[in-house]
Amino acid sequence: MKQALDTARRRAGLDRILLAGALLSLVACVSFTRDGRPIYYGNSGPSGNPGEPGASPAQGDDEGTGYPYGRLWITYYWLVEQRDYPGDLDTVLFDKACRPLATTSAAFSDELCIEGSGRLDDGRVVNYAATCACGRPCPNGGRVCYEEVEPEHFPWGKGSRSNPLVPLRSIATDPGLLPFGTQVYIKEFDGAVIPSHDGLGGFVHDGCFRADDVGTAIEGAHIDIFAGSESVWQALEAVAKTHGDVTISLEAARCTRTFQGR
């Protein structure tokens, strides 16, 4: 495991994060398509229509990529699909009141413990809720119980503050280093062509992510990028490899535009 950032950098970085809201200009109104592409209202997309996915950001500080923060190492996580883990339906998933939610294969249960959210064959989306005594032991330790979430509001699962996870935008962080809501620019993803898989991707990334989640294994100079699906994760290995380092910047004007209104 890579070493955490030194104490001086951490203190300086957190001080700058606290000032970010006062320093950044809100220059555009943006929402997202379900596959993570930003829609920049008031600008023209490829066909000349305002609000079309792929439209250009507002003119101005288009190259504003923030101030350098440091090098962090990355992993990826995604929504687990029950259909990808066939086998005997011999493992019960419980809610935090120890009531049965579903019966799945042991392989699906194990992967769900690791990734934190999954989609059942019947269309329900389940998400990590709490540690509990009645849950099946997880491969990475502990026992986990789940909650069923509204698939319309949380199609890809729920973040650490009951916020929807957004594929190719959400990251899990150590909140002592990058607090919830921190916008992060990752240089290696700027200009990366994200191929289409599982209804996701099919656009050029601008490098912008946001701290939307946490994880028990996410400590220090480590971020976990939410890929959305396992296939997308495999494609992203060509952009930035698991356990590799990436270059992080904060207070990037382009990321303010990307996440405005979200």
N, C-alpha and C positions, 0 to 999 in steps of 0.2 A: 504494500500500500504506500502511495506517495506521501511524503511529509507534508504537514499542514503549512499554510503560509505563516511567516514569522509574525510575532506579536505586534511589532510596529506597523507592518502593512495592514494587519487586521484592524487595529485601532483607527488608523487613518482612513481605511476603506469604509468602515462603519460610520465614521463622522461624515464622510462625503455622502453616503447614502441618505442620512438624515436630512441633509441639505438639498437633496435632489428635487424635491417637490417645489421648493421655492425658486430654484434656479432654472428649471426647464420651461420652455414656452410651449403652450398647447396649440399646435398649428394645423391640426386636421381632425376630421371626424372619421373614425375608422371602425368597421366591424369585420367579422370573419365569416368565410364560408365554413361549412362543416369539415372541410379537409384542411383547414388551417391557413388558407390564403387570405391575406388582408384585402379589404375593399376600401379604397380611398375615395370617399364621397367628395364630389366637386371637381374631380379630375377625370380624364378620359382613359378608358381601357383600350385594348387592341382594336376594337371596332368603333371607337370614338364615343362610346356611351359612358356617361358619368356613373360611378358606382359599380362598374363591372369588375369582377375579379381580375387582378393583374394590372389594374390602373396604376398610374404613376403616383408617388407621394407628392404632397404639395411642394411647390418650388421653394427654394431657399437653401437651408443648410442640408442639402441632400447627402453630403459626405460626412455629416456629423456622426462620428462613431464613438464619441465619448472619450473619457480619459482612461489610460491603461490601469488595470487593476491587478493583473497577475496571470499566472499559468495554473489551471486547475485540471485535474484528471476526470475523465467522464466514464459513465456507464449509461446504459439505456434500459427503459422499461416500457411495458405495453399492456394493452387489454388482452387478457387470455380468452380464447374461444374454446368452449367445451367441445365443439365438433372436432377440434384438433387433437383431442386426448381421449380416444375411444378406449373401451375396456369395460370390465364388470362394474356395474353401478353398485358399489359396495361401501362408499364413503359418504357420510352425512356431513353437510355443511350446516352449522348452527348460527343463529343470531346471538346477540350479546345477552339475551335472556335465556339462552340455551334451548331455544325452540328450533326444531328442524326447518331449514330453508329449502334444501334440495339434497338429492342423492346423486353423486357423481362418481367417476372413476377416481382411484387414488392418485393417478398421474395428474389429473386436472386439479385436484385438491392441493397437491404439492406445488404445482406451478402457480396457482392462485395465491398461495401463501407468500410466494416470492414477489410476484408482480403487484398484488394488492387489489386488482379489480379484474372482473371477468364477465363474459356474456354466456348465459346458459342456453341450451338448445331451444328452450321455450321462449327465448327473446328477453328474459329478465336480465338486468345488469346487477351484479352484486359487488360490494366494495368492502374493504377492510373496515371494521367497526371498532374492535377492541381486542385486547388479549382476554382470554377466558379459560376457565378450568375444563370446560366440556369440549373444546375444540381438539381436532386431531393434531398431533405434534407436527410442526413444520420442519422442512429439511434444514432451514437455517436457524432453528431453535424457536422455542416458545409455542404457544397454542393460540390460535386466532379464531375469532368469530366475526361474522359478516353482517351486513345490512343490505336489503334490497333498495335500490335507488330508482328514481323515475328515469326511464331511458330517454324520454323526451328532453329532460333537462340535463341529464348526466349520461349522454350516449357513450362516453369513453371513460366513465368513472368519476369519482369525486376527489378533489384535492384536500389539503389539510384544514381548510376553513370552509368546508361545505361549498366550495367553488367547483364548477365544471373543469375537468382537465381538457386541455386543447392539444391535440396531436401536433407535434412539430413546433410547439410554442411553449408548453409548460415544462418546467424543470423542477426536480426535487433538490433541495439544498440544505445545508446546515444553517438553521436560522440565526445562529450566533455569528455567522460570517456573512451570509446574504439573506436578510430578513424577508418574510413573506411580502410579495408584491414588488420586489426589486426587479427592475428591468435590466437585462443582461445582453450585451452584444458579444457574439462569439465570431471572431474574425474568420475562422475556418469555414463557417457556414455561409458567409456573405458571398452571394453569386453562385452557390451550389445548386445545381439542377436536381430537384427532388423528383425521382421517377414515380409514376402512378402505380400504387398497389392498394388493394382493399378499399378503394374509394378515397384514398388519401393521396397527397402529393400532386404531381403534375404542374409544378410551378418553380420559379427561381426564388430561393430563400434570401432574405435580407439580413440574416444573422441575428435577428432579435428573438429573445426568449424572456420568460418571466418566472420568478420563483413562486410557484403555485402549490408546492407540495413539500413534504418532508419524508424521511425514511429512517428506520433504525440503523441502517448501514451507511447512511449519508452523513459523514462527519468530516470536518475540516475542509481541505482544499479538494473537494469531490462534489460533482454535480451529476445528477441522474436525468437524462433527457427523455421525455415522454415521446416515444416514436409512434404510438397509436396501435400498431400491429407488429407482429413478429417479422412479417415480410418487409415492412418499412425499415425496421431495425437493421435487417440484413443488408438492405440497400444503402443505409446510412454509414455502414462500415467503410464504404468507399470514400466518404467525406471525412470522417473522423473515427478512428478505431476505438473500440472498447478498451479502457485502461490507458488510452493515450492522453496526452496533454493538449489543451486548447487555450487560446489567448482570449482573456476576458477583459472587456471594458464596461464602464458604467456611465450613466448620464448621457447616453447617445441620443441625439435629437431624433434620429430616424426611428428609434424604438419608442420614443414618446408618441410619434405619429402612429406607429403600428398599433399601440395599445390604448390610444385615446378612446375613452368611452367603454372600455372593457373592464 
